[in-house]
Amino acid sequence: MNVKLFVPAIVTTSLLLLSACSEGGSEPIAAQASATLSTSAVAFGSSPVGMTSATQSITLTNSGSTSMLFNGVSVTGTNLSAFLATSNCPVQPAQLLRGSSCTVSVAFAPTGTGFLTATLLISDNAISSPQSVTLTGTGTSNGPIVSFSATSVTFTTLPVGQASTQTITMSNIGSSSLSLYGFTVGGANATSFAVSGPCLTTGTLAASSSCSLTITYAPTVAGSLSATINANDSAPNSPQTIALASK
């Protein structure tokens, strides 16, 4: 006599569920770092071009269930050069412990007039990385403001005894006249560079006007050389510097 074994559907379902649990369904969820910021936007208000504002701070807190690895901060966006960012957060391999905080500091140094904006990015191994903070400020024209067509000049290396020149423009983009007090060349290889041109003989530079500087490279020794031009004037950020190099 043949006997058929009947297995209820509910038992089959239970076996499947047990099988699923044994294959990983009961594995614990991995601990993750989670970042919390004290603010998502920093507004600096108005500041004169050429000046650097007081810093504002953003607190980064590890609100997750494990230590967090901090990778650094950066600024991106339309006016990224107008904002300066630093932090005291521990950089890898150091870790920000669970529940601990550190500080990211941002300053506003407007490079032009008008409304300026950028984005601060905070990079770490938290699930929301990178975290972002909107940065805003308004650059104002308050007195003379110096702008150079280039803040660094690089020459092709020449043999001793030969020379070459490059010209850059110095402009006053501010709202009042700029007094020019002189230009000096300093640095490790100052004797291999010289500066001349109309800017050296112009006592003042009116608002919205410019003059030219001619930079001469005449190496006195062989190799890659460097120096710096210092421009002394009545602008708030005087002296301005121009980096010189030969490569």
Order of alpha helices (4+ residues) and beta strands (2+ residues): alpha-beta-beta-beta-beta-beta-beta-beta-beta-beta-beta-beta-beta-beta-beta-beta-beta-beta
